[in-house]
Amino acid sequence: MQLHISPSLRHVTVLPTKGVRDFIKVKVGSRKFSYRMVFYSLLFFTFLLRFVFVLTAVENIDGQTKCSTIGCLGKRLGPRILGRRLESTVPQVVYQVLEAPVSEEEQIRGTDELIPQTLEDFVAEMKDTRPDARTFAIRLKAMVTLLEQRTRTAKIQEFLYRHVASSSIPKQLHCLALRLANEHSTNANARLQLPSPEFVPALVDNSYFHFVLASDNVLAASVVASSLVHNSLAPQEGCPSHNHR
């Protein structure tokens, strides 16, 4: 028999033939494909490939293992398409150890035992011992707790030292006093005995005006001394008298 299929696929005609034949002849007319359908198909596959690429790139950035097989890619895309999340790779025991409250005994014991002081020491210890997840979490928690205690103690000491410094420095100590102290410590001439040996006889000479200035206020003493030096250049105007307590 002969099987004829129309190009439009609307009807099928079966015609019997003479003799017994074991083959079937199928005639299908050629169809013309539209360029618009080809363009839309290529555009769809382009967006699909870009969507898959973005999802795989995000997964790699998140720190998960790289996946090149189709099966692994399906495991990643499946939960996202269905609205589910992948299971966490962190063991539950790590969260239990880190969330457990730290007792005072553990804090005291943590200061006595050998705890890594830096991140490099902790990584080196983990590489050498190869501990399980629970031991890893315990050692990490002990190191972080010890560093937090030291930071808290350092802050308390800073506040204490600042309070002591602010309350112990006298209020009369101003910039001039600091400059004079610096000058006395760095300048050798400033540490010489006053007055100079050639001016010692002038201390008992009655032809000079003698002033005695006694004060614990450096600023007031400097003002009086500057005024005396300035007015001594014009003795006809007279020297003013300064009284300061």
C-alpha positions as CSV (number, residue, x, y, z in Angstrom):
1,M,0.0,0.0,0.0
2,Q,1.0,3.6,-0.3
3,L,0.6,6.3,2.3
4,H,0.2,9.9,1.1
5,I,0.4,12.8,3.6
6,S,-0.7,16.2,2.3
7,P,1.7,19.2,2.8
8,S,-0.9,20.9,5.0
9,L,-1.2,17.8,7.3
10,R,-4.9,18.0,7.1
11,H,-5.7,14.5,5.7
12,V,-3.9,11.2,5.1
13,T,-4.7,9.0,2.1
14,V,-4.0,5.2,2.0
15,L,-4.0,3.6,-1.4
16,P,-3.7,-0.2,-1.8
17,T,-1.1,-1.6,-4.3
18,K,-0.5,-4.9,-5.9
19,G,1.8,-7.4,-4.3
20,V,3.1,-7.6,-0.8
21,R,5.5,-4.9,0.1
22,D,7.1,-4.3,3.6
23,F,8.0,-0.7,3.1
24,I,5.9,2.5,3.5
25,K,6.5,5.5,1.4
26,V,5.8,8.8,3.1
27,K,5.8,11.9,1.1
28,V,5.8,15.1,3.0
29,G,5.9,18.5,1.2
30,S,8.6,20.9,2.1
31,R,7.6,23.9,4.1
32,K,9.2,27.3,4.1
33,F,10.5,28.7,7.4
34,S,9.9,32.3,8.2
35,Y,12.9,34.5,8.9
36,R,10.9,36.2,11.7
37,M,10.5,32.9,13.5
38,V,14.3,32.2,13.2
39,F,15.1,35.6,14.7
40,Y,12.7,35.2,17.6
41,S,14.1,31.8,18.3
42,L,17.7,33.0,18.4
43,L,16.6,36.0,20.6
44,F,14.9,33.6,23.1
45,F,17.9,31.3,23.3
46,T,20.2,34.3,23.8
47,F,18.2,35.6,26.8
48,L,18.1,32.1,28.2
49,L,21.8,31.6,28.0
50,R,22.4,35.0,29.6
51,F,20.0,34.1,32.4
52,V,21.8,30.9,33.1
53,F,25.2,32.6,33.0
54,V,24.1,35.2,35.6
55,L,22.9,32.6,38.0
56,T,26.1,30.6,37.8
57,A,28.2,33.7,38.2
58,V,26.3,34.7,41.4
59,E,26.7,31.2,42.8
60,N,30.5,31.3,42.2
61,I,30.8,34.8,43.8
62,D,29.0,33.5,46.9
63,G,31.9,31.2,47.5
64,Q,30.4,27.8,46.5
65,T,32.2,25.3,44.5
66,K,32.4,25.7,40.8
67,C,30.1,23.5,38.8
68,S,30.6,22.6,35.1
69,T,28.3,19.6,34.7
70,I,24.7,19.8,33.7
71,G,23.6,17.8,36.8
72,C,25.3,20.2,39.2
73,L,23.8,23.1,37.3
74,G,20.4,21.6,37.7
75,K,20.9,21.3,41.4
76,R,21.6,25.0,41.6
77,L,18.9,26.3,39.3
78,G,16.2,23.9,40.6
79,P,15.8,25.4,44.1
80,R,15.9,29.0,42.8
81,I,13.2,28.3,40.2
82,L,11.0,26.5,42.7
83,G,11.5,29.3,45.3
84,R,13.6,27.2,47.7
85,R,17.1,27.9,49.1
86,L,20.1,25.6,49.1
87,E,21.0,24.0,52.4
88,S,23.9,25.6,54.3
89,T,27.2,23.9,54.2
90,V,28.1,25.0,57.7
91,P,27.5,22.2,60.3
92,Q,24.8,22.9,62.8
93,V,27.2,22.1,65.7
94,V,29.2,25.3,64.8
95,Y,26.2,27.5,65.4
96,Q,25.4,25.7,68.7
97,V,28.9,26.3,70.0
98,L,29.0,29.9,68.9
99,E,25.6,30.7,70.2
100,A,26.1,29.1,73.6
101,P,26.7,31.7,76.4
102,V,30.3,32.0,77.8
103,S,30.5,31.2,81.5
104,E,32.9,32.8,84.0
105,E,34.8,29.6,84.4
106,E,35.4,29.4,80.7
107,Q,36.6,33.0,80.6
108,I,39.1,32.4,83.5
109,R,40.2,29.1,81.9
110,G,40.5,30.7,78.5
111,T,43.1,33.2,79.8
112,D,45.3,30.4,81.2
113,E,45.4,28.0,78.3
114,L,47.3,28.5,75.2
115,I,45.0,30.4,72.8
116,P,46.0,31.8,69.4
117,Q,46.7,35.5,69.6
118,T,46.4,36.3,65.9
119,L,44.6,35.0,62.9
120,E,47.8,33.6,61.5
121,D,48.4,31.5,64.6
122,F,44.8,30.2,64.5
123,V,45.1,29.2,60.8
124,A,48.5,27.5,61.5
125,E,47.0,25.6,64.4
126,M,44.0,24.4,62.4
127,K,46.3,23.2,59.6
128,D,48.5,21.2,62.0
129,T,45.8,19.6,64.1
130,R,43.0,19.2,61.5
131,P,40.2,19.3,64.1
132,D,36.5,18.5,63.7
133,A,33.8,21.1,63.4
134,R,33.1,21.3,67.1
135,T,36.8,21.7,68.1
136,F,37.2,24.4,65.4
137,A,34.2,26.3,66.7
138,I,35.5,26.1,70.3
139,R,38.9,27.3,69.5
140,L,37.6,30.1,67.4
141,K,35.2,31.2,70.1
142,A,37.9,31.1,72.7
143,M,40.2,33.3,70.6
144,V,37.5,35.9,69.9
145,T,36.4,35.9,73.6
146,L,40.0,36.5,74.7
147,L,40.5,39.4,72.2
148,E,37.2,41.0,73.3
149,Q,38.3,40.9,76.9
150,R,41.6,42.5,76.1
151,T,39.9,45.2,74.0
152,R,37.5,45.9,76.8
153,T,40.3,46.1,79.4
154,A,42.3,48.4,77.1
155,K,39.3,50.8,76.7
156,I,38.8,50.9,80.5
157,Q,42.5,51.7,81.1
158,E,42.4,54.4,78.4
159,F,39.4,56.1,80.1
160,L,41.1,55.8,83.5
161,Y,44.5,57.2,82.3
162,R,42.7,60.1,80.6
163,H,40.8,61.0,83.7
164,V,44.0,60.8,85.8
165,A,45.8,63.0,83.3
166,S,43.1,65.6,83.1
167,S,42.7,65.8,86.9
168,S,46.4,65.8,87.8
169,I,47.7,68.6,85.4
170,P,47.2,72.0,87.2
171,K,45.0,74.5,85.5
172,Q,47.7,77.1,85.7
173,L,49.9,75.1,83.3
174,H,49.4,76.8,80.0
175,C,51.2,76.9,76.7
176,L,53.8,79.4,77.9
177,A,54.8,77.2,80.8
178,L,55.2,74.3,78.4
179,R,57.3,76.4,76.1
180,L,59.5,77.5,79.1
181,A,59.9,73.9,80.2
182,N,60.9,72.8,76.7
183,E,63.3,75.7,76.5
184,H,64.8,74.8,79.9
185,S,65.3,71.2,78.8
186,T,66.7,71.8,75.4
187,N,68.7,75.1,75.8
188,A,71.9,74.9,77.8
189,N,72.0,78.7,78.3
190,A,68.6,78.7,79.9
191,R,70.0,76.5,82.7
192,L,72.8,78.9,83.6
193,Q,72.7,80.6,87.0
194,L,71.1,84.0,87.0
195,P,72.3,86.6,86.9
196,S,75.6,86.4,85.1
197,P,78.7,86.9,87.3
198,E,79.4,90.3,85.8
199,F,76.0,91.5,86.8
200,V,76.1,90.3,90.4
201,P,77.4,93.7,91.8
202,A,74.3,95.4,90.4
203,L,72.2,93.5,92.9
204,V,73.5,95.7,95.8
205,D,73.8,98.9,93.8
206,N,71.3,101.5,95.1
207,S,71.5,103.5,91.9
208,Y,69.2,101.0,90.3
209,F,65.6,100.3,90.8
210,H,65.1,96.9,92.4
211,F,61.9,94.9,92.0
212,V,61.1,91.7,93.7
213,L,58.4,89.6,91.9
214,A,57.1,86.5,93.6
215,S,54.4,84.5,92.0
216,D,53.4,81.0,91.1
217,N,51.5,82.2,88.0
218,V,53.8,82.0,85.0
219,L,51.5,84.1,82.8
220,A,51.1,86.9,85.3
221,A,54.9,87.0,86.0
222,S,55.6,87.2,82.3
223,V,53.2,90.1,81.9
224,V,54.8,92.0,84.7
225,A,58.4,91.3,83.5
226,S,57.5,92.4,80.0
227,S,55.9,95.6,81.3
228,L,59.0,96.4,83.4
229,V,61.4,95.9,80.5
230,H,59.2,98.0,78.2
231,N,58.9,100.9,80.7
232,S,62.6,100.8,81.7
233,L,63.4,102.0,78.2
234,A,61.6,105.3,79.1
235,P,62.5,106.0,82.7
236,Q,61.0,109.5,82.5
237,E,57.6,108.0,82.3
238,G,58.2,106.0,85.5
239,C,57.8,102.3,86.2
240,P,54.3,101.2,87.0
241,S,53.6,99.1,90.1
242,H,51.9,95.7,89.6
243,N,50.3,93.9,92.5
244,H,49.2,90.3,91.8
245,R,48.1,87.5,94.2
